[in-house]
Amino acid sequence: MKDSNYLKEHNARSLWHPMAHPADSLKNPPTIVTGGAGVRITDVDGHEVVDGVGGLWNVNLGFSCQPVKEAITAQLDTLPYYSIFRGTTNDAVIQLSEELRDFFEPDGLTRAFYTSGGGDSVETALRLARQYHKIRGEAGRIKYLSLKKGYHGTHFGAASVNGNQNFRAPYEPLLPGCFHIPAPYTYRNPFNESDPAKLAQLCLAALEDEIAFQGANTIAAFIMEPVLGAGGVIPPHESFMPGVREICSKHGILLIADEVITAFGRTGSWTGSRHWGVQPDLMTTAKAITNGYFPFGAVMIAEHVAQVFEGDETGRAAIGHGYTYSGHPVGAAAALACLAETKRLNVAENAGARGAQMHRGLLALQEKHEIIGDVRGGHGLMNALELVSDRASKTPIAKPAIARVQEVAYEAGAMVRVSGPNVILSPALVVTEADVEVILTALDKGL
Ligand code: PLP
């Protein structure tokens, strides 16, 4: 490896970072991560911290998952790549599909379509939703509804259903026919409603209203995260997603659960949809499907949707969509090993217990630090703080101040993620009680 000074100097010269101003890495050089072991990362200067971010909500099993590394190596030795476009398939992807079918059976999802990551999965689901309606003779159902503050990735389709201007404005015009309703975000909402149950009803009424305004027979799908993640960890009231399900079913609109973050245990349940007792029509997954060891994703398809495609005799169900790396054998082998470890370690249960510990710790920090406006989470290892410069007026904290929180927490032993005014905590699902304490103590110092 090149030495620390070389790396620091050359990073800014030759690459741009996602979600950053290209000149920023010159002014604020990023941390150069050189190692990962267990739930800890090490930087180029030898500083070791607990990773409170879990990679990017994806390294749920930590960095030392030997069975996954072995599965990848073995697959590389046997078949490093072959496509699964019409005419060929591979052993790993067939085995994985059977495993996923079992895993997602309680969600009513029985077929998989493979992708290279979350944005690809969202794109796939949006397309399949339109195609589903075309097959059924409802070609006019082309629009999409989603939540403000939702995050679904950066492809044009995904960006079009995103509910945050930062990811939309620089690239507009986006896909026409995408409309957004208010998120059940209790701390700030247009209804000025602080009761989560009442807010959920108001947001559901807004959904009904938008459907009536657009015309139900023009809408293909509603897409939502069961717990909004990148938007600052916004768990809806328990009545919200079941309410969405009911409204979608009533109007023939497909419900796409974007579970790129929540699938495979993060909420404390195996899927976010199951957490709320809902069966979606399509579910997008990525991230923890391979835990960051290989770029991979899958869209899971409900049996009744699959039957519409498979029963088509008009040719309209031919899938004109897919990626070179759909069903990549190495990704499939990694996913198989990840799934086996995910189940063996029962990570959902640990996520529930450690998430509750984290949430209690954050509430205690709120008693102590005036700059904590809101504490959100309480559903597994998805927690966040929203920082303010003034609690009464809820004025969002200034950028340099929150950057300093992150910096001091890092010096004190934990990597935390900053997104707008939010500090987001999403460590690996295998964190211990002691790891969570390290994160809370470091964050306390930062705050
Ligand atoms: N959907 C959700 C809910 C996400 O959180 C993300 C990424 O964080 C995506 C989609 C996009 O995934 P990717 O960055 O792998 O394209």
Residues whose N, C-alpha, C, O or C-beta is under 5 A from the ligand:
A	BS01	PLP	G117 G118 G119 D120 Y151 H152 G153 E225 G229 D258 V260 I261 A286
